[in-house]
Amino acid sequence: MIYGAFTVGTGTGKTILFALAALLGGPALLFLTRSPWHEGEPLVRFLRQTVTASGASLRKISAKTAIPKSHTVTVNGVGLRRGVTMEAVYDALVNLGDWSSVILGLNGETYVRTASLEGGYVIEKREGGPNKHVRAFRLGSGPRWDDRTIFDFEETLAVFSSYASKSSMPPFLEWKRISDTAKVKLG
């Protein structure tokens, strides 16, 4: 059909058909040629948060959580210049690329940190010295390492909100010391 339209169609028809093919075929081809599909998750997350009403309401809900004035937010090693709010944390999480990080903390020994990995987030927390450095694991999930340690945007935002408000952590995770996670089978 496309070949026929290009060979016998009019100039305007060809232009419209070419534009449609490029607009629809380009993203589809890009999606199909990407090796792991989950690498598209940051784009999906960004679109969901900026275009849908649920994304806007999630941002408004997170804005209601107050962060103590003593806490700082650091994105990729750089402290944020504006006031430390959950909206700033929300924006930082939405805009993270692979191997980027966000830290919400009191000081260098007390913080919650996340890094973007494979379209999801790895979460760590530290409450003092090296023996109090823990990683988040999903409760009741599969045997694979990434099934248990990679969290989605909403889960990560819930952890940061809980940490900021000093309320109990979400029930879907447990914390394991970093030194103990080396013993977990990566299989």
C-alpha positions as CSV (number, residue, x, y, z in Angstrom):
1,M,0.0,0.0,0.0
2,I,2.8,2.4,0.9
3,Y,4.8,1.5,-2.2
4,G,1.7,2.0,-4.4
5,A,0.9,5.4,-2.9
6,F,4.5,6.5,-3.5
7,T,4.5,5.3,-7.1
8,V,1.1,6.5,-8.3
9,G,0.1,9.1,-5.6
10,T,0.1,12.9,-6.0
11,G,2.7,15.1,-4.5
12,T,0.6,16.2,-1.5
13,G,-0.5,12.6,-0.9
14,K,3.0,11.4,-1.0
15,T,4.1,14.0,1.5
16,I,1.3,13.2,3.9
17,L,1.9,9.4,3.6
18,F,5.7,9.9,4.2
19,A,5.0,12.1,7.3
20,L,2.6,9.4,8.7
21,A,5.1,6.6,8.0
22,A,7.8,8.6,9.7
23,L,5.7,9.5,12.7
24,L,4.3,6.1,13.3
25,G,7.1,3.9,11.8
26,G,10.0,5.6,13.4
27,P,9.0,5.1,17.1
28,A,7.8,1.6,16.3
29,L,11.1,0.7,14.6
30,L,13.1,2.2,17.5
31,F,11.1,0.3,20.1
32,L,11.5,-3.0,18.2
33,T,15.2,-2.6,17.7
34,R,16.1,-1.7,21.3
35,S,17.6,-4.8,22.9
36,P,16.1,-4.8,26.4
37,W,12.6,-3.2,26.3
38,H,12.9,-1.9,29.8
39,E,15.4,0.7,28.7
40,G,12.4,2.6,27.4
41,E,11.0,2.8,30.9
42,P,12.5,6.3,31.6
43,L,10.6,7.7,28.6
44,V,7.4,6.0,29.5
45,R,7.8,7.2,33.1
46,F,8.5,10.8,31.9
47,L,5.5,10.8,29.6
48,R,3.2,9.3,32.2
49,Q,4.3,11.9,34.8
50,T,4.0,14.9,32.5
51,V,1.0,14.1,30.3
52,T,-1.4,12.1,32.5
53,A,-3.6,13.5,35.3
54,S,-2.3,10.8,37.6
55,G,1.3,12.0,37.2
56,A,0.2,15.6,38.0
57,S,-1.7,14.4,41.1
58,L,1.3,12.2,42.2
59,R,3.5,15.3,42.1
60,K,0.9,17.3,44.1
61,I,0.6,14.6,46.7
62,S,4.4,14.4,47.1
63,A,4.5,18.2,47.4
64,K,2.5,17.9,50.7
65,T,5.4,16.0,52.3
66,A,7.6,18.4,54.2
67,I,11.4,17.8,54.3
68,P,13.2,19.0,57.4
69,K,15.2,22.1,56.8
70,S,18.3,20.2,58.0
71,H,18.2,17.9,55.0
72,T,19.8,18.4,51.6
73,V,19.1,17.0,48.1
74,T,22.0,16.1,45.9
75,V,21.6,15.1,42.3
76,N,24.7,13.5,40.7
77,G,27.0,15.0,43.3
78,V,25.6,18.5,42.9
79,G,23.4,20.1,45.6
80,L,20.2,21.6,44.4
81,R,20.2,25.4,44.5
82,R,16.5,25.8,45.2
83,G,14.7,25.0,48.4
84,V,14.6,21.3,49.4
85,T,11.1,20.1,48.8
86,M,9.5,16.8,47.8
87,E,8.7,18.5,44.5
88,A,12.4,18.9,43.9
89,V,13.0,15.3,44.8
90,Y,10.1,14.2,42.5
91,D,11.6,16.2,39.6
92,A,15.0,14.8,40.2
93,L,13.7,11.2,40.2
94,V,11.7,11.8,37.0
95,N,14.7,13.2,35.2
96,L,17.3,10.6,36.2
97,G,19.3,8.8,33.5
98,D,21.1,5.5,33.8
99,W,23.7,5.5,36.6
100,S,22.5,8.9,37.9
101,S,21.7,9.3,41.6
102,V,19.6,11.3,44.0
103,I,20.5,11.6,47.7
104,L,18.2,13.0,50.4
105,G,20.1,13.3,53.6
106,L,21.0,14.9,56.8
107,N,24.8,14.6,56.3
108,G,27.3,12.2,54.7
109,E,26.5,9.4,57.2
110,T,22.7,9.7,57.3
111,Y,20.7,9.6,54.0
112,V,18.5,7.7,51.5
113,R,20.0,7.3,48.1
114,T,18.8,6.0,44.7
115,A,20.5,5.3,41.5
116,S,18.8,4.8,38.1
117,L,19.5,1.4,36.7
118,E,17.9,-0.4,33.7
119,G,14.8,1.8,33.7
120,G,14.3,1.4,37.5
121,Y,15.8,2.4,40.7
122,V,18.2,0.8,43.3
123,I,17.6,2.2,46.8
124,E,20.1,2.4,49.7
125,K,19.9,4.0,53.1
126,R,22.5,4.8,55.7
127,E,22.0,5.8,59.3
128,G,25.5,6.2,60.7
129,G,28.7,4.3,60.0
130,P,29.4,1.6,57.4
131,N,27.6,-1.1,59.5
132,K,24.4,0.9,59.1
133,H,24.5,1.0,55.3
134,V,21.6,-1.0,53.9
135,R,20.0,-1.8,50.5
136,A,16.3,-2.2,49.8
137,F,15.0,-5.6,48.7
138,R,11.5,-6.3,47.5
139,L,9.5,-8.7,49.7
140,G,8.0,-11.8,48.2
141,S,9.4,-11.4,44.6
142,G,11.2,-13.8,42.3
143,P,14.6,-15.4,42.8
144,R,16.5,-13.1,40.4
145,W,18.6,-10.3,41.9
146,D,17.0,-7.6,39.8
147,D,13.5,-8.7,40.6
148,R,14.3,-8.0,44.2
149,T,16.4,-4.9,44.0
150,I,15.0,-2.8,41.1
151,F,12.0,-0.6,42.1
152,D,9.8,1.6,39.9
153,F,9.3,5.3,40.1
154,E,6.2,5.2,42.4
155,E,7.9,2.8,44.9
156,T,11.1,4.9,45.0
157,L,9.1,8.1,45.5
158,A,7.2,6.4,48.4
159,V,10.5,5.5,50.1
160,F,11.8,9.0,49.8
161,S,8.5,10.5,51.1
162,S,8.6,8.1,54.0
163,Y,12.2,9.0,54.8
164,A,11.5,12.7,54.6
165,S,8.4,12.5,56.8
166,K,10.1,10.1,59.2
167,S,7.2,7.7,58.9
168,S,7.4,4.0,58.5
169,M,8.8,2.6,55.3
170,P,6.5,1.1,52.7
171,P,5.6,-2.5,53.4
172,F,6.8,-3.9,50.1
173,L,10.5,-3.7,51.0
174,E,13.0,-4.9,53.6
175,W,16.5,-3.6,54.3
176,K,19.6,-5.7,54.2
177,R,23.1,-4.6,55.2
178,I,25.3,-3.9,52.2
179,S,28.0,-6.3,53.5
180,D,25.4,-9.0,53.7
181,T,24.1,-8.5,50.2
182,A,27.4,-9.7,48.8
183,K,26.3,-13.2,50.0
184,V,23.1,-13.0,47.9
185,K,23.2,-15.3,44.9
186,L,23.1,-13.2,41.7
187,G,21.3,-15.7,39.7
